[in-house]
């Protein structure tokens, strides 16, 4: 993409916040200069400067380490440690300084460090974030819009990953208004975050508006953009609009992938349009897109779901009320409400009256799809038919409102059920407590928790986990651990989700030893359920935080504790727990950083043998390490594996560049091309090979 020069609008900073060497006081300049000397030669003496450090001194160090990534990283590591240990984040590592560092880190392509820094800025408004990024762009000598846009891209993607799409969108719009052209990947990140919030009322409208805006601003959607939009609209029931997006992408010369077709095939089958799904399968084959198991499973489910009743009739079995209710419940749990209503109609025609249990299944189905108001309508319809909603009916709707973050409606529903003589149970209270915790209303959550205890309703694992998680999010680990102890004293065994939350919280606060101790409890304490595995820990955590085991291994690798990381992997294998591919990638990368290249390469070849594609970052780290060690045969094999897993025609020129430079021994050029390919999405980001293991 060609980036226009940013418009030079009025700068937002004042003379008091301008943190360049020329405007810093002589004392700030002295402290900054001394810090740089210490960072180069005597890092152990840095703490002596801590009481005298100001934001201006920190900016001085950052500005004067723009060409020295080693000094930059050492300073940031020390500054963040000081902030954690002495709560000095507000004194010298200010948002202004952090944004300055993000610009410089992005220029160095130190994206992981920059993302970690950006994550600490989420509590600030979009206007503040943009102001700091805009001001620091001019301070750090970013001579091109590419450099500036890179920092904006990174912050926007960080906010999106952390599930703050509205804030990310506001930053993107401010950046665009001021002439910074953000990449398609930033737009995709926001679209994905918006449409991930399926039950949010305005998310689809916002996503469609952003999609049209990006085209008007000259940002061309890629295949991932279209796939995100298609998934978003069909998940909300608009299949026709999904087909519309596919036709548009084809008009624009973007070829649908197997993901595109699978999304539409699955949506067709859920709406009983199986013939259209079959047509899509034939179109895929005609266009050379190979269908996978997901493609066929969707069609099979669509074809045979309604055949169950027919098979019963053929065998002379007459369905009863329980049969119909079970089928309705099954369809509702899959979100297939049309099928559920077809069975309901047949149930009534066959002379069976739907019961409260039957209607509860429909209530659950609507709440599952985020259509909570329609679920409330079913409750009213039950009363009209002489049936009275029970505690399950009300609790399901209350949980639905809590997921929608509509706490006012949830509490009004609680009042209504009490007025109707239906007393809330533990599930009702747990849902409300979880809803309050999700909105960071800890005081109200604990008031409700106490009310629950006064009612004689014992809290369960879900209640405790919600409260523990809320404390971890707020950084109140001591309170979280006290709740964990209280939970054990009351006889409730923490499950994998509870331990995931605690381990994540400890890892984020760099309390690695305690995180490791908790993780070991999962294996060796009899009080912990023995079905807990690493994979369930990984699957049961939200996307915007470190996965428990992955986070622990990452902590060990970043600190160079490779024996510890290897031990976690070894223990998993000994106890027949299959490690996630992310763990292998982290350990390979860690061994490359620590200089044990032979071990890193051995693990890499084992992954390849089992059909896994290593992450791009891992591959580049391994290429660098092998090059430094002069292991050219192994290096050549890694590059061949990369080409096997890279199927895009757009990568052909890059492949030639890498091959030529590799033969000439120009490894810097090889690494530059690989890095650019990774940024452009031409290299795989991990997963399974599309070819069989061992094939060429």
Buried (B, 14 or more C-beta within 10 A) or exposed (E): EEBEEBEEEEEBBEEEBBBEBEBBEEEBBBBBBBBBEBBEEEBEEBBEBBEBBBBBBBBBBBBBBBEBBEBBBBBBEBBBEBBEEEEBBEBBBBBBBBBBBBBBBBBBBBBEBBBBBBBBBBEBEBEBBBBBBBBBBBBBEBEEBBBBBBBBBBBBBBBBBBBBBBBBBBBBBBBBEBBBBBBBBBBBBBBBBBBBBEBBEEBBEBBBEBBEBBBEEEBEBBBBBBBBBBBBBBBBBBBEBBBBBBEBBBEEEBEBBBBBBBBBBBBBBBBBBBEBBBEBBEEBEEEEBEBBEBBEBBBEBBEEBBEBBEEEEEEEEEBEBEBBBBBBBBBBEBBBBEBBBBBBEBBEEBEBEBBBBBBBBBBBBBBBBBBBBBBBEBBEEBEEEEBEBBBBBBBBBBBBBBBBEBBEBBBEBBEBBEEEEBEBBBBBBBBBBBBBBBEEBBEBBBEBBEBBEEEEBEBBBBBBBBBBBBBBBBEBBEBBBEBBEBBEEEEBEBBBBBBBBBBBBBBBBBBBEBBBEBBEBBBEEEEBEEEBBBBBBBEBBEEEBBBBBBBBBBBBBBEEBBEBBBEBBEBBEEEEBEBBBBBBBBBBBBBBBBBBBBBBBEBBBEBBEEBBBBBBBBBBBBBBBBBEBEBEEBBBBBBEBBBBBBEEEEBEEBBEBBBEBBEEEBBEBBBBBBBEBBBBBBBBEBEEBBEEEEEE
